[in-house]
Amino acid sequence: MRPPTVVKTRNSAAVWRRTAGLKQAEAAEKLDLPRYLLSNIETGTVTPAWEIAVALSRLYGCGVNDLFPGVAWQGEMLDTDDPAYRGYD
């Protein structure tokens, strides 16, 4: 019997970036982030700071919870008119 395969859980940030038609380097440049940091966010190695999560969601045209489902953002609020709010309802 083979041991189970361990699959690293990833967030959907890379999927949303590709859907927005951006390459990783382009997105990193627009956000003024090092490309390696965006790579680490996309692979789930790091969870971004709230400000970066909001900037990513605005750039990709989705909600913060669409990008990072299951992350509990403590003490942070968005105006309900902000597109990054989507996914909280």
C-alpha positions in Angstrom: 0.0 0.0 0.0 1.3 3.4 -1.0 1.4 6.3 1.5 -1.0 9.1 0.8 0.3 11.9 -1.3 0.7 15.2 0.5 -0.6 18.1 -1.4 0.3 21.6 -0.3 -2.8 23.8 0.0 -2.6 26.9 -2.2 -4.8 30.0 -2.1 -6.4 31.2 -5.3 -4.3 34.3 -5.8 -2.4 32.8 -8.8 -5.7 31.8 -10.4 -7.2 35.3 -10.0 -4.0 36.9 -11.3 -4.1 34.8 -14.5 -7.8 35.5 -14.9 -6.9 39.2 -14.7 -4.5 38.6 -17.6 -1.4 39.5 -15.6 2.0 37.8 -15.4 3.5 37.5 -11.9 6.2 40.1 -12.7 3.5 42.5 -14.0 1.3 42.2 -11.0 4.3 42.6 -8.6 5.4 45.8 -10.4 1.9 47.3 -10.3 1.7 46.6 -6.6 5.3 47.7 -6.0 6.1 44.3 -4.4 9.1 42.1 -4.9 8.2 39.3 -7.3 9.4 36.7 -4.8 6.9 38.0 -2.2 4.0 37.6 -4.7 5.3 34.1 -5.5 5.3 33.2 -1.8 1.8 34.6 -1.3 0.6 32.6 -4.3 2.1 29.3 -3.1 0.7 29.9 0.4 4.2 30.2 2.0 3.1 33.5 3.5 -0.2 35.1 4.2 0.0 38.8 3.1 -0.6 41.8 5.3 -4.1 43.1 5.1 -3.1 46.1 3.0 -1.4 43.8 0.4 -4.5 41.5 0.4 -6.8 44.4 -0.3 -4.4 45.8 -3.0 -4.3 42.3 -4.7 -8.1 42.0 -4.6 -8.6 45.4 -6.2 -6.0 44.7 -8.9 -7.6 41.4 -9.7 -11.2 42.6 -9.5 -12.3 40.2 -6.8 -13.0 40.1 -3.1 -10.3 39.5 -0.4 -12.1 36.3 0.6 -12.1 35.2 -3.0 -8.3 35.4 -2.9 -7.8 34.0 0.5 -10.7 31.9 1.6 -10.7 30.9 5.2 -8.3 33.5 6.4 -9.7 35.4 9.4 -8.7 39.0 9.0 -9.0 40.3 12.6 -10.1 43.8 13.2 -10.1 44.8 9.6 -13.1 46.3 7.8 -13.9 47.4 4.3 -16.6 49.8 3.1 -19.3 47.6 1.6 -19.1 49.6 -1.6 -15.5 48.6 -2.1 -15.1 45.8 -4.7 -12.6 44.1 -2.3 -15.5 43.6 0.1 -17.1 41.0 -2.1 -17.2 37.5 -0.5 -18.0 38.7 3.0 -21.8 38.4 2.6 
